[in-house]
Amino acid sequence: MIDVIHGTTDKPVTSKQLQDAVQQIKELDGTLYLGYPIIGTVDGAYEIDALLTSPQHGIIAFILVEGTELPEDILDIQDTCFTMLSAKLIQYKELLKRRQLDVDVRVLTFSPAVSNGQESLEEDSLIITQASSLTNYLKNEQFDNSEKYKQIVSAIQAVSKVKVGKKRNPQQPNSRGAKLVKLDQSITNLDLQQSKAVLETVNGVQRIRGLAGSGKTIVLARKVAYLHAKNPDWKIAVTFNTRSLKKQFETLITSFVYEQTNELPDFEKIKIIHAWGSPSMEGVYYNSSLATNSKYYDFRTAKMFRRPSDQNEFDFACKSLLDQKQSFPTLYDLILIDEAQDFAPSFLQLCYKLLDKNKRLIYAYDELQTLSESSMPNPEDIWGKDEQGRPLVSLNTNDGEPERDIILDTCYRNPRPVLTSAHALGFGIYRKVPEGKLPLVQMFDYAPLWNDIGYEVVEGNLTEGEKVRLARTLKSSPDFLENHSEIDDLIEFRTFNTEEEQIKYLVASIKKDIEENELKPEDIMIIHPNALTARDKFGPARYGLYDEGINSNLAGVTISPDDFSQDDSVTFTSIFRAKGNEAPMVYVINADYCAQGIGLATKRNILFTAMTRTKAWLRVFGVGSGMKILEDEFQEVKRNNFSLSFTYPTEEQRQHLRIVNRDLSDKDKKRIQARRKFLENLIKDLDEGVLHKEDLDPDVLQRFKDIFG
């Protein structure tokens, strides 16, 4: 079967005819790229109209002709295409035999509007003018390239060079450092959905959903590089909530643009900017305030004026700007939003208004990585309807068109046991509660979303009120991510009696990671779930590492806010700076903070996000009874062979969970505690005879009966 990926093309008619002809061949396997690849040359970017990669054909580059006449220099055009493509491929030694390419590479001109008399089936001048002739050619002229097919795909996608990372020289064959080398070598190719997300762009809004580790940031960076190469005059904004993502985006975009154009990106056209911004730091909201001559709110001022209906301070700032202005100048041709789950609808509405008439807005998110209790509304709720009652934004896609709603269901970061454990603890699947109560902390309103993010039903039914058991598939969680280590080495939960014990064990473990297991200091990330106390809690651990001769940094504090880590230094971070970043070895300390208490849904989301920062090994540490709760939940996941077994809650039960586990402000917490104390004292006075039922207002008593039954 041929998968088709619709890139940006200025030859839509011939591209569609090519697609139809290729898809006629049911027994043909591979991928047809339209409007891709773009190859970096000494003269800049060289664009190929279309390209087929197939085990039966190797590589066929297509020159598409829309008109009724072939260009006079068509053979020269073919030769140039072959030369450019071969020059790119020859850089990959796995495609060579001695000094020659060991894969089939052909260039074919497809010109369906040109007269039949100009067809040529000569190998060095392939010209086909009929769709039926093309289908017959592809059926009959096949060569076996199956042994090299994976390497072909990697070379065409131009991803392996960027994703492998820094050079390692492990001395022990089974050390963690050696295992990382093999792991990085295994993650070189984009899958079909990732490729679609990179290349398929629409006029309008496009949504990219994916669980942690599915490659959303890589996809967005490659998408920027591709569209910048195709449209160098476009003004593109890449924006996000976690400031430390800036350097990561700069590095990735620079690498991908250079790969495709042989030139550095124009960062006057590509703006990698924070969502908020300030007079000292460019940002989408700040730029909008300047462009519209509107009042700008910084965090402190927004906090003073924030209303109860506002999701947070930034929501207030964006709403205020939207309320001030009915029309906005066009600031960008394209906006890409990473971590969109962290933004209120008002920011997405603002971004939409800053675009030209094509409204090219791409937003990527993971529902569970939100660090608040809010969830992502659907597009209709975000952007509303027009005067005729039609949604302003629709994600429906017609057959043969680029997809507007893409789900990345394969996790290439977290091993299956880690990801399933993170989901189990994030949702409270195995939480111990009194009989008759729901263990769950939260649950998707849309049950099939579990299938979308890579789970399959192994028992029961994914239906409200029914029992179900879910497990990840081999496709959604490739086994090479976990086969390198034993389960007990991949993931460990440990409860300590005191914080001193926890820190002592942490320092000793990190020392062993570096000195015995050949990890680099920058391979190690330590996360504290409570951003308010993280800095103080990190102090003893950092001093302990310093005494052992191990450097460390506090992300965003001891290094630039735009950087997350640095070479030869262990990274300590709050959960907010950890988002969007990863490390081979992740330690979550003081995890007991996430076990119970007010705002439990938010706390469990924080724990999920922290756990899914690892690309190999995870350690979750904490103190006392709270940590024991989490450790017991993990042991239950493990006993269930890392599957999720629960009764799917009804709509009424889900609403109850949202209320019980909702997040509260400090003011709300104090008010609720005061009311609880008042009721406790009221009952005590009634019990002791200080107060009698007759002393209470009958209407108040009746209201209590109506509420509590």
PyMOL commands that set and color helices and strands:
alter all, ss='L'
color gray80, all
select helices_A, chain A and resi 12-23+74-89+93-95+116-118+131-140+146-157+160-163+176-186+192-199+216-230+245-261+284-291+299-305+313-324+340-342+345-353+367-369+379-383+416-427+449-452+479-481+487-490+499-515+521-523+534-547+575-578+591-594+600-611+624-639+651-660+666-688+693-695+698-708
alter helices_A, ss='H'
color red, helices_A
select strands_A, chain A and resi 2-6+30-34+38-41+44-47+50-54+58-64+96-97+100-101+105-110+126-128+205-210+236-240+270-274+332-337+355-365+405-408+455-460+467-472+491-496+524-528+552-554+570-574+583-588+614-623+644-647
alter strands_A, ss='S'
color yellow, strands_A
deselect
rebuild
show_as cartoon
